[in-house]
Amino acid sequence: MAEFLMPDWPAPANIHAYSSTRGKGFSQPPFDSFNLASHVGDLEANVQRNRQQLSQQLNLPAEPHWLEQVHGIGVADAANEFVDGVADAAFTREARRVCAVMTADCLPVLFCDRGGQAVAAAHAGWRGLLAGVLESTLQAMACPTKDILAWLGPAIGPDNFEVGEEVYQAFVQHAANSATAFKGNRPGHYLANIYQLARLRLQSQGVNQIYGGDRCTFQEQDRFFSFRRDGQTGRMVSVIWREA
């Protein structure tokens, strides 16, 4: 049986959300073992067995809305079965439609509203965060932001995410308070807190019910895939849906 994280958040009872971990699947090294991505070089048969296990173990009401993620700000409507899959977030107001994003250091953010009517999932690496993927997701949900709950899933932690001067400058030029999410490391390089950057972006939009943000994919090698640590590796998935 694969292992999953469940958000520790006060979501309505009809909201179901999970984030996968790397163990107890069918893929072989370096994708060992619960890899859910078909674009990383893993055998397709193993990916499909893992996806089948995901569906069965979580009792998913439908196949997840798999996206082709490009570190952009596109948001797909998971209710549309024929939508172009190139996007970095998905949302829906329809029951039993599964929004999903894959990550291996980038930040997965799951959303719902207090009424349990809308859900969304966003893939937020630093490029997507900077470009506004969280803002685009909130806009697509079309809910009062004071009613939105957000959960920050497993991502690379602030002690291991080194970025260059250009990344620091880009965030600070967008919002001066972003400087609080960076710590000088070696000349021209900073350690970035992707969780803090996401919180600042969400708070700037009026979202204050923010949970999670306490894991490190890079450091927790036995539990999570990490692209920065391993290069060729698998992907976790974070999923969310609502029952009727």
C-alpha positions in Angstrom: 0.0 0.0 0.0 1.3 3.4 -1.0 1.5 6.1 1.6 -0.2 9.5 1.3 -0.2 12.8 3.2 -3.5 14.4 4.1 -3.8 18.1 4.5 -4.2 19.2 8.1 -6.8 21.9 7.4 -10.4 22.7 8.4 -11.8 21.8 4.9 -15.5 21.0 4.6 -16.4 17.3 4.9 -17.1 16.8 1.2 -13.5 17.8 0.2 -11.0 15.1 -0.3 -7.3 15.9 -0.7 -4.1 13.9 -0.7 -0.4 14.1 -1.7 1.5 11.0 -2.6 4.9 9.9 -1.4 7.6 7.9 -3.3 7.4 4.5 -1.7 5.6 1.2 -2.2 5.0 1.4 -5.9 6.1 -0.5 -9.0 8.7 1.6 -10.7 12.4 0.7 -10.6 15.4 3.0 -9.8 15.9 5.8 -10.4 12.1 6.2 -10.4 11.6 4.0 -7.3 8.9 3.4 -6.7 5.6 5.2 -6.7 6.3 7.4 -9.7 3.1 8.8 -11.3 4.7 10.8 -14.2 4.8 9.4 -17.7 7.2 12.1 -19.0 10.3 11.3 -17.0 11.6 8.2 -18.7 10.0 5.6 -16.6 8.4 2.5 -18.2 4.9 3.3 -19.2 3.6 0.0 -17.8 5.0 0.8 -14.4 3.5 4.3 -14.4 0.1 2.9 -15.3 0.3 0.3 -12.5 1.1 3.1 -10.1 -1.8 5.3 -11.4 -4.1 2.3 -11.0 -3.0 1.9 -7.4 -3.5 5.6 -6.8 -7.1 5.3 -8.1 -7.9 2.2 -6.2 -6.3 3.2 -2.9 -7.9 6.6 -2.8 -11.1 5.5 -4.3 -10.9 8.2 -6.8 -14.3 9.1 -8.4 -12.7 9.7 -11.8 -9.3 9.6 -13.6 -7.3 12.6 -12.4 -7.1 15.6 -14.8 -3.4 15.1 -15.8 -1.7 18.2 -17.0 1.3 18.9 -19.1 3.0 21.3 -16.8 5.3 24.0 -18.3 6.0 26.4 -15.3 3.4 28.8 -16.5 0.2 30.3 -15.3 -2.4 28.5 -17.3 -5.4 27.1 -15.5 -7.5 24.2 -16.9 -11.1 23.5 -16.1 -11.1 19.9 -14.9 -14.8 19.7 -15.8 -13.8 19.8 -19.5 -12.7 16.4 -20.6 -11.3 17.7 -23.9 -9.4 20.7 -22.6 -5.8 21.3 -23.7 -3.7 19.6 -21.1 -1.0 22.3 -21.2 -1.5 24.1 -17.9 0.0 24.4 -14.4 -3.2 24.4 -12.4 -6.7 23.0 -12.6 -9.9 23.9 -10.9 -13.5 22.7 -10.9 -16.9 23.5 -9.4 -18.3 20.1 -10.5 -18.5 17.2 -8.1 -16.3 14.1 -8.5 -13.8 15.7 -10.9 -10.2 15.2 -9.7 -7.7 18.1 -10.0 -4.1 17.0 -9.9 -0.5 18.4 -10.1 2.8 16.6 -10.2 5.9 17.8 -8.3 9.4 16.8 -7.2 10.6 20.0 -5.4 8.2 22.5 -6.9 5.3 23.5 -4.6 1.9 21.9 -4.9 -0.9 24.1 -3.6 -4.4 22.8 -3.0 -7.4 25.0 -2.7 -11.0 24.8 -1.6 -13.6 27.3 -0.4 -15.3 27.1 3.0 -18.6 26.1 1.3 -17.1 23.1 -0.4 -18.2 24.2 -3.8 -14.9 24.8 -5.6 -11.5 23.1 -5.6 -8.2 23.7 -7.3 -4.6 22.4 -7.5 -1.6 24.5 -8.6 2.0 23.6 -9.5 4.2 26.5 -8.3 7.9 26.4 -8.9 9.7 29.7 -8.5 8.9 30.6 -12.2 5.2 30.0 -11.8 5.1 31.8 -8.5 6.8 34.8 -10.0 4.6 34.8 -13.1 1.4 34.6 -11.0 0.1 31.0 -11.1 -1.5 31.3 -7.7 -3.3 34.5 -8.6 -4.5 32.9 -11.9 -5.9 29.9 -9.9 -7.7 32.1 -7.5 -9.2 34.1 -10.4 -10.4 30.9 -12.0 -12.0 29.7 -8.8 -14.1 33.0 -8.7 -14.7 32.7 -4.9 -14.3 35.5 -2.4 -10.7 35.1 -1.3 -11.6 35.5 2.4 -13.4 32.1 2.0 -10.5 30.3 0.4 -8.4 27.7 2.2 -5.0 26.8 0.8 -2.7 24.0 1.7 1.0 24.0 0.8 2.1 20.5 0.0 5.6 19.0 0.1 8.3 21.1 -1.7 12.0 21.8 -1.3 12.7 23.4 2.0 14.3 26.8 2.8 17.6 25.2 3.8 18.2 23.5 0.4 16.7 25.7 -2.3 19.6 27.8 -3.6 18.9 30.4 -6.3 20.8 33.1 -8.0 20.8 36.9 -7.7 18.5 37.2 -10.7 15.7 35.2 -8.9 16.1 37.3 -5.8 15.9 40.5 -7.8 12.9 39.4 -9.8 10.8 38.7 -6.7 11.9 41.8 -4.8 11.1 44.0 -7.8 7.6 42.5 -7.9 7.1 43.0 -4.2 9.6 44.4 -1.7 8.5 42.2 1.1 9.6 39.1 -0.9 13.1 39.9 0.5 12.0 38.3 3.8 11.9 34.9 2.0 15.6 34.9 1.0 18.7 34.4 3.1 22.2 35.2 1.7 24.2 32.1 1.2 27.4 32.4 -0.9 28.3 35.4 -3.1 25.5 36.0 -5.6 23.3 33.2 -4.3 20.5 33.0 -1.8 18.5 30.3 0.0 14.9 30.8 -1.0 11.8 29.9 1.1 9.3 28.8 -1.5 6.7 28.4 1.2 7.1 31.9 2.4 7.0 33.3 -1.2 3.7 31.4 -1.7 2.2 32.7 1.6 3.1 36.3 0.6 1.4 35.9 -2.8 -1.7 34.4 -1.3 -1.9 37.0 1.5 -1.6 39.8 -1.1 -4.8 38.4 -2.7 -6.7 38.2 0.6 -6.1 34.5 1.3 -5.2 34.2 5.0 -6.3 30.6 5.8 -3.0 29.0 4.7 -1.8 25.6 6.0 1.0 23.1 5.5 4.5 24.2 4.3 6.6 22.2 6.7 8.2 19.5 4.6 11.4 19.3 2.5 11.5 17.0 -0.5 15.3 17.5 -0.9 16.1 16.5 2.7 13.5 13.7 3.2 15.0 11.3 0.7 13.2 8.2 1.8 9.8 9.9 1.5 9.9 12.3 -1.5 11.3 12.5 -5.0 13.6 15.5 -5.5 14.7 16.7 -9.0 17.4 19.0 -7.5 18.8 16.2 -5.4 18.7 13.3 -7.9 18.2 14.7 -11.4 16.4 11.8 -13.1 13.7 10.8 -10.7 9.9 10.3 -10.4 7.1 12.6 -9.5 4.6 12.8 -6.6 1.0 13.9 -7.2 -1.3 16.1 -5.2 -5.0 15.6 -5.8 -8.2 17.2 -4.7 -11.9 16.8 -5.5 -15.3 17.3 -3.9 -18.2 15.0 -3.5 -21.7 16.1 -4.2 
